[in-house]
Amino acid sequence: MTNYTHRKRAYHASAIQWKETNLGEVLDAIRSAGMSAVWHAPNHVMIRSYTPINTLAPPGGRTIETIEPGCWVVRGENGQVKTYTDTVFKTKYEEVR
């Protein structure tokens, strides 16, 4: 058995999951974070950012990623925006009640 000495502090975020009926809200969340939706179709949105999103790219580097229905757009309390698949999101976050 491991004798743990530390744990992560609680972290809060605003999150929206892309479902069939809320593409507009997801695009608004992307734009409000200073990113742009480069291209979107019913099943994909390509996002361009000039700061890293879920990457080890250097600050200020341009990144492009694609999300699909079921993915989450998450803005943390530090203002950083990340995207997650549903599976990864559920391992990292729980709903605040």
Backbone hydrogen bonds, N-H to C=O, Kabsch-Sander energy under -0.5 kcal/mol:
donor,donor_aa,acceptor,acceptor_aa,energy
4,Y,2,T,-1.1
14,S,75,R,-2.6
15,A,13,A,-0.5
16,I,73,V,-1.8
18,W,71,C,-2.6
19,K,17,Q,-0.6
22,N,19,K,-1.0
26,V,22,N,-2.1
27,L,23,L,-2.8
28,D,24,G,-2.2
29,A,25,E,-2.1
30,I,26,V,-2.2
31,R,27,L,-2.6
32,S,28,D,-2.7
33,A,29,A,-0.8
33,A,30,I,-0.6
34,G,31,R,-2.1
35,M,30,I,-1.8
36,S,48,R,-2.3
38,V,36,S,-1.0
38,V,46,M,-2.0
39,W,46,M,-1.0
41,A,44,H,-2.8
44,H,41,A,-0.9
45,V,67,I,-2.0
46,M,39,W,-3.0
47,I,65,E,-3.3
48,R,36,S,-2.9
49,S,63,T,-2.5
61,G,58,P,-2.4
63,T,49,S,-2.7
65,E,47,I,-1.9
67,I,45,V,-2.5
70,G,18,W,-2.6
71,C,68,E,-2.3
72,W,84,Y,-2.9
73,V,16,I,-2.3
74,V,72,W,-0.5
74,V,82,K,-3.1
75,R,14,S,-2.8
76,G,74,V,-0.6
76,G,80,Q,-2.7
77,E,12,H,-1.6
79,G,76,G,-2.3
82,K,74,V,-2.6
84,Y,72,W,-1.9
89,F,85,T,-2.6
90,K,86,D,-2.3
91,T,87,T,-1.0
91,T,88,V,-0.6
92,K,88,V,-1.2
92,K,89,F,-0.7
93,Y,89,F,-2.7
